[in-house]
């Protein structure tokens, strides 16, 4: 085939599958990367009159302009984006899955067509000058001799009403798609052109968003990516999928509309590789789109590593008291610790509820903690779903196990004006009065020995039960206890030298490396110790953020208007990311195991009241989304004191693959 300069969509086929094949296990493109932009493979069944007429005259297929369009199902798609230097990367399906071929039932296919989209144009970046090229591009089908246990098909979600104005840093396009049968999605693939940044889909079930699928840059290699390392994504008949594509048209001079030429036009596609039921073999995910649609929901921006979710209801200001701590339970419900109408300088027990539990979508479940705390501070959730809180006003650390209740508690859930209880409690069930199963420290008595604290700030618990307490505002140490509360040891002292603290404010454990990581707040750093308290490393996180962003944050120290701009306020280690998520000044940042900032962060300032901005950020927690699995993103929750709220962020960088 001679391919002339220009942009062409050329269809070849039909081709017959190997007569011994019963399943297609995978595909491997064999293409001339200089001129082939993308390919799509379509299947056809026995009885396709047009296909069989061609095959009678051309057993090996032929140039067939009309063969690739119509009702033929897509069985593979690929684009060269992100692979110009590596070569084409194919697809291999999980064991037991495949495209059924050469059979009589279901979606078995007998023939296939291939569409090659040629972009035979000048490409100075790859030292290519457009010219007529003899092309032999194609694809290898990896076959198996037995029918697949789990036959698969491909659906495509797309937006067609694309009209992107020029000079826009971020412009969203959306499409609404309906799911007509239960299914499991094994993999996804995003496809768009040069202006596209992030593509993702929200899953809406019974009016509530239950997850996000396929968050990935359109500039990443445009391959099929297995969902969550191979764990299928569950969709249910009646679900709605809200497809989002975000574009950056800053360099465009005119409006950009839908079209095949990657230089001048755009697309907004997401492919789902999924299972199906035989009785529903012809049902597809059906989409509609239009410029009138409102692109509501999470709208992350590519290039950022951590971005806010703008629809998270608890991001509204003054919805709580000063929110000092936040944690995530095993069922992904979020627990917040706040001061109601009190402040740090409070000296009396707070009569109102100080703990609120909510779903990860922001629905309030229940509240607790009335008449219990003086000055709420840190909250953490350990490996056994146990909640730990610190009270700097009473100098205590309290442990609340799932379903802990006070003597005489009737088991009812406390109601407040935050809303009615709409979800059956699970785990920590918000009793009317919170009665801890363990209290460390003596209430109202500060001290620096093994039985007393002086304004303890946070707790981290090892899976072997060892308890690490950062202590805190009055002391400058980490105190270590056994699982039963027996004092074992301490490390640290006041100062700015190595191994010294100026308010150890937060603590977390990296068990794989046997490390304890402490946020040394006033010194603008985190320090890393082994489990015995020996110093391993000092991470100057505030200095790293200054260097990366060029911002003069922290100048003026604790006496300026926003002293927290010089703080490292919170740290939490994520085994999934193998990174620490931290609050540094007014940023939520990712920190590598060597103490460097991972990803890209804003040039600031991020101080303020808008969503994504902070006024005195304080606590942090990490949790996965429920309902729909995903490679990314990861949910992160950050609490604020001055704005009296919890903000939800997405970690968009993919550290799982």
N, C-alpha and C positions, 0 to 999 in steps of 0.2 A: 504494500500500500504506500503510495506516494502522498505525503502530507505537505500541502503548500503552506506558505506563511499565512498567519491569521488565526482566528478562533473558530474551531469547528467541533460539532458534536456528530460523531460518526458511529453508526450501529453495524455490527457484524453478527451473522448467525442465520438461522439457528444452528447450534452444535448439539450433537447427541452425547449424553454421558456414556462412559464406559458401560457396556452391557452387564458387566459383573458387579458394578457398584450398586450399593443399596443406600449409601449415606455419604454425604459430603461432610468431612470432619473439619476442613479448613480451606483457606485460599492463600495463594502467594502470588502477588502481582509480579509480572516480568515486563517492565515498561522502560521506555526511554524517558528518563526524568527531565530531560531538557524540554520536551514538548508535550508530555502527557500531564495534564493538571489533575484529572481524576477519572475514575472509572466506576460504572455501575453494572452489575450482573443481574439479569432478569431471568426468571424461570418460566417454562411453559410445559403444559401437560399433554399427554397423548390425546389425540382428537383435535388438537389445534390445527384447523384446516390450512391456514396460511403457512404455518411452520412446516407441515408435512409436504405441502406442495413444493416449497423451496428445497427441502431435503431430497425429494425425488430427483431433482435436476442437479443439485449441488450437495452431495453427501457431506462435504467438509464445510458447509456454510458459505455465506457470501456477504458482500456489502448489501445491507438491507435497511434502507432508511426508515421504513415503517415498522420494523419488527420489534423495536425496543420500547414502544409506547403503546398504551392501551391498558388492558387489565392484567398484564403480566406482573407477578409479584417480584419485588426486589429480594435477592438472596445474597447480595454482597455489595458493599460500596467502599471506596478507598479514595484518598486524595494525597498528593505529594507534600502537602504543607508539613514542615518540620522534619522532612526526610531527604532533603536535597543532598546532604552531605553523608548520610548513613546508608542510603539505598532504601528501596521500598520494604516496609515491614508488613507482613501478612497477619493472618488471624488463625488461631487454633482453638476450637471449641472445647469446653470441658468434657470429661469422659461421660459417655452415655448420651450425649447430645449431638445432633447433626441435622442437616437438611435431607429429608427422605427423597430418594430418587428411584426411578425404574420400578414403581409399584402400582397397585391398583386402588389403594385406599388413601383417604385423607388428602394431604397436600403433597403427595409424591409427585416429583417432576421428572420429565423425560428429556427435555431440551433446555438449552439456555442461550441467551443473547448477551452480547457484551457491548456496552456503549463506552467509547473512549472520547473524553473531552480534551481536545488538543488546544494548547495555548502556545502556538508556534510563533512567538514574538521575540523581539530583541530583549535580552536579559543581561545587561552589563554586569550585574552583581555576580553572575556565574559565567561571564565571558562568552556569552552565546549570541550569535547574530542570526536572525531568522532567515531561513532558506528552505527550499524543498528537501524533505528528508524521506528516505526509504525507511518505513517503520514496520517492525514486526512485533509490536507490543501485544501482550496478552496476559493470561492468568493461568496458573496451575491450580487444579482442583485436587485436594487431598481426599481420597475416597476410602471407604470401608466396605467390606463385602456383606455386612449384615445391617438390617434395618435398625435405625437408632431407637433406643429405649425412650428417649425424650425428643421427638421431632421439634424443630424450631422454625420460626419465620421472622421476618423483619417488618416492622411498621415504621413509618416516617412521620414525625411531627414537623410541621412547617408553617411559617408565616409568609403570605404571598403579597400582602399590601405593604410593601416596603418603600418608603419615601423619606430618606434621611437628609435633612437640611445640612448645608455646609457650616463649617466653623463651630461645631458643637463637640465639646470634650466628652460628653456622655449623652447618647440618644437611645432610648429603649424602643424595641419593637416586640409585640406580644402576639400570641395566638392561644386560643382556648381549644382544648382537645378533650373528647369524651372517650372513656374506656367502656367497651361493650361486653367484656367478658373478664372473668378472673384470669390472672396471668402472673407469671414470674418473669421478670426482666433479668436476663443474664449479663447483658453488656449494653453499652450505649456508645454512640459516636456523634460528635458535634461537627457541623459543617457550615462554614461561611467564608467570606473573603477578607481582603486586607484591612477593611475598616473595623471588622468585628473584634470584640474583645472577649467578653464573657458570655457563655451560653449555659442555661440551666433550665430545669423545669420544676415547678412546685406541684405537689400532689395535694389536692383538695378532696377531703372526704367528709360527707355530711356537713358541709359548710365550714369545716375547719382544716387548716393546713396541717398535714401530718408528716411532711418531709420534703426534701429537696433532692432531685436526681440529676446527676451528671454535671455538676458545676466544674467547668473546665474552660480554659482559654481557647478561643478559636485559632490561635496561633501555635498551640501545641500540636504535635503530630496528630493528624486527623485519622485516628485508628479507632477500632472498637476496644473499649476499656472494660474489663470485667468489673462488675459491681462489687465493691467491698471485698476485694481479694477472691472473688468467686462465689460469694454468698448472694443468692438471688434477691431482687427487689420485688416485694409483693404488691400487686395492684388488684383492686377489687372492682367488679362490675359496678358502674355508676360513679366511679372516681372521675374527677376532672383534673386534667393536666394543664397547667398554665406555663406555656413555653415563653422564655425570655431570651432575647438577644440584645446585647448592649454594644453600641458602636461609638467610635471616636472619629469624627469627621473634621477634626481641626484643620487638616491640610487639604480638604476637598474644596473645590471652587464652585461646584454646582450641586444640585440635588442628586442623590444616588438612589437608584431604584433597583428592583430585582432583575437579575440577568446572569448570563453565564461567564462573561468576561471579568476575570478577577481584578483587572485594572480599573474598571469603570462602573461595575455593578456589584450588587451584594446578594447574599442569600441568608436564610435563617432556618436551618434544619437541625433536627436531632433524630437520630435513628435508634430504635429499640430492637435489640435482638432478644426474642422472647419465646417462651413455650406457648402452646395453644391446646385446646381441647378439640378432638376430632369433629364433634358436632358443631363447633364454631370456627371451623377452619377458614371460612371465607370472611369472617368478621375482622375489621381493622379498627385501629384508633383513628377517629375522624376529627379533623381540626377545622376551625374557622378562624379567620383573622381579619383585622380591619384597623385603619388608622384611628377609628373612634374608640377602640378598646383602651381602657386604662390599665397601664402596667403596674398594678398594685403588688405589694409583697416585697420580700427582701430584694434589694437591688445592689449587690456588691459591685465593686469597681475593680477591674483587672489592673494589676500593677501594685495594688495594695496587698499586704499580707494579712492584715486583720481589719475587717470592715464592720460597721454597725448594721444591725437589722432595724429598719425604721418602723416596722409594724409591731415590734415587741411592746405590749401595752404598759409594762412596768417601767418603760423609759420616760414616761410622763413625769414631770417634776412634781415634787411634794406629794407623791402618792403614799409615801410612808414617812416615818421619822428619819433621822440620820441613819443610813444603812451602812453598818460597819462590817458585816460579814455575810457571805453567801456560800452555799454548797449545793451539790447535786447528788440526789439519792440514786439507788440502783435502778429504779424505774424511770429515771431522768426527770423526776419532779425536782423543782428548785426550792431550796429553803433559805430564807433571808432572816438575818438578825438585825434588829433596828431599835432605836431608842425612843420610839413613840414621840411624845412631846418633850422629852428630856434632852440634855446635851452631855458632853464629856464631863462637865463640872457638876453634874448632878450628885446629890448626897443621900437621896431617899429612894426606897424601893419603888419602882415604876408600877403603877396599878394597872396599866393597860397591857394588852398583849404585845410581846416583843418579837415573836417568831411567827412568820407567815410562810405557808407552803403553797406552791402554785405548780401547775403543769408546765412543761417546757414550751407550751404554746401561749402561756400567760394567763390561764384561767386560775382564779384563786380556789384552793381546795379547803384550807382551814387555817386557824391561827392558834397560838398557844403562848405560854410564857408570861402570863399576867401575875403581878404580885410576887415576882421571883428575882428580878435583876435590878441592879442599881445603875451600872454603866456598861451596857452591852458592847462587846468589841469583836473578837475573832470568832469565826465559825468554820469548822471543817467536818468532812464526812470521811470516815475511814473505810478500809477494805470490807468490813462486816456490816456496812450501812449504819454505823453508829455515829451519832452527831456529837461533836465536842464544841463547847463554847467557853469563852473567857469573859470574865466580868472584872474590868479594871477597877470599878468602884468598890467591889467586895474582895478583890485580890484572890479570886478563885477560878478554878477550872472545873467544869461540870460535864459529865458524860450522860447522854440520853440514848438508851438502846431502843430498838423498834418496840413500840407498844408499851413502853414504860408508863405507868400511871401512878398517881398518888393514892394513898389509902382513902377509901370512901369515894373515889371518883366514879361517877355513873357511866363513864365511857362516852358521853356525848361530846360532840365537836363544837368548839366555841364559834359563835357567829359574830361578825362585826359588820360595820357599814361598808367594808370592802366588797361585799357581795355575798351571795348565798353559797353554801356548800353544794357543789354539783358533781363531784367526783368521789366515789367511794375511797376512803383513805387506805393507803397501803404503807406498810413499814411504819415510819414515824407518823403517828396518827393524830397529832395535835390534841392531846388531852386538855381539859379545861385548865388544869394547873400542872405545870411541868415539874415532875419529881425526878431528879437525876439518880442513876444507880451508883454513881461514884462522884465524889467531890474531892478535889485536891486543893490544899490551902485552907486556912482558917478564915471564915467570913469576917470581914471588917478589920482584920489584923494583918498589917503588912510585915514583911520580914524577908530575910535572905538565906534562910537555912533550908533543910530538906522538908520542912512542914509548912513553909510559908512562901508566898510570892509578894512581889511589889508591882502591882499593875501588869499582870501577864497579858500577852497580846495574841498568841496563836498556839495551835496544837497540831502536831503531825504524829501519826501512829504507824509504826512498822507492822508488817503482816505477822510478826512473831509476838505482837502485843506491846512492845516497848514504846513508851510515850515520851515524846520530845516537846517541851514547852518553851516557847520564847518568852523570856521574863526580863525585862519588858521596858516599861517607862521608868520604874523606880530602880530595878536591878538591870544589869547589862550582861545577861548570861542566857544559856540554854540549859534547862534543868531536865534530867532524864529519870524516868520512873519505870518500874516494872508494870505488867498488865494489871496487877492488883493494887497499884498505887504506891509501892515501896520506892523510896528515893534511892537512886543508884549512883548518880554522879552529876556533875555540872561542868560546863566549860564556857570560857569567855569572861571578859571584864570590861569596864568602861574605858573608852579611848578611841583613837582613830588609827592605831597601828594594826598590823596583821594579827588576826585572831581576836581583836578587840571590837566592841560594839558601841554605837551611839544610838540606842533604841533598836534592839532586835525586834522587828515588827511582824515578821511572818516567817514560817518555817515549812519546809516540804522535804520529802525523802525520795531519792532515786535509788530504789532497792537493787536494781541490776548492777549498779556501780558501788553499792554500799556507801552512799553519800547522804549527808544532811546538808541542805542548802538553806541559808538564812538571809532574809532581807535585812541588811544593815541600813536602816532607813535614813538617818541623818547624815551618814557617811556616803550616801549615794551609790551604794554598791551591794552586791551579794557576796557572801563568803561560803566556801564549800569545805566541809569537814568529813572525816570518816565517821563511822558510827560510834567510835570511842571518843570523838571530840578532837582529834588531831587535825590541824589545819592542812588542807590540800591546795586550795587556790583562792584567789581574790578576783572577783569579776567587777571591774569599774563600769557598771552598766550606764550610769548617768553620763560619764565621759564618752562612752561609745555612742550613745544617742546624740550627744552634742556633735561629735565628729561626723556621724552619718548624715545628720540633717542640717548642720551649720547653724543650729539655733543656740542662742545664748541663754539657755534655760538654767534656772537655779541661781542666777546672779542675785546677790543680796541676802542669800541664806535664809534662815528661819524667820528673819524679821521683815522680809518683804511682804507684799500684799497677799501673795500666793506661795507660802513656804513649801507647799507640797511639790512645787516645780523643781525642787532640789532633792526629792525623795526617791528611793526605791521602796515602794509601799507594800508590795505583795509578790509572792512567788508560789507557783504550783507546778509540779513536774507532771508531764503527760507521757505515760509509757507508750501510747499509740504514736505520738509524734516523736518520741525520744528527744523532746525539747522541754525547756521550762517556759511557761507562760508567766509573764511578769507585768506589773504596773511600774513603769519608770516615768517620772514626771507626769505628763498628761497623755501618755501613750500606753496602749496594751501591746506588748512586744513579745516576740519569740526569741529565746536564747538557746544557742547550741550547747551541747555537752562540754564544749571548751570555753563557754562564756562569751561568745560573740553573738551579735544580733543577727538573726536570720530574716531574710526578706527585706522588703522596702517599706519605709515609714514616711509619714507626711513631713512636710517642711514646716508644719505648724503655723500659728499656735492652735492648740487643741483645747485651750481653756475656754470655758463658756457654758452656756445652757442648752445649746442645740444638741440634737441626737448625734452621738459620735464625739462630742466635747465633754470635758469634765470640769467640775468644781470639787476638788478634794476627793479624788478616787481613793479607795481604801482597801477593799477585799476583792478576791477573784476566785472563780471556780470553773471547772472544765466538765463538759458532759457531751455524750453523743445524742443525736436525735433518735427518737423512736419511730416505729411505724414503717419507715423506709430506710434501708441501708444505703450507704454511699461511700465512695472512696474519700471524698471530701465534700463539704467542709466540716469543721468541728466547731461546736457551739462553745462559746466562752462567755461567762457572766461576770460583770464588774459592778461593784457597789460604790455609791457615792455618799458622802456626808452632806455637803452643802446643798446639792440638788435633790437630796432625799429620794433616791431612785436606784433601780438596777438597770443596767444596760446590757443588751445581748449583742455579741459580736460573732462573726464567722471567721475562722481561720481557713483561708482559701488555698494556701500553698499546700501541695500534695506531697506529704512526707511518707506516704504508705506504700508507694510503689518503687 
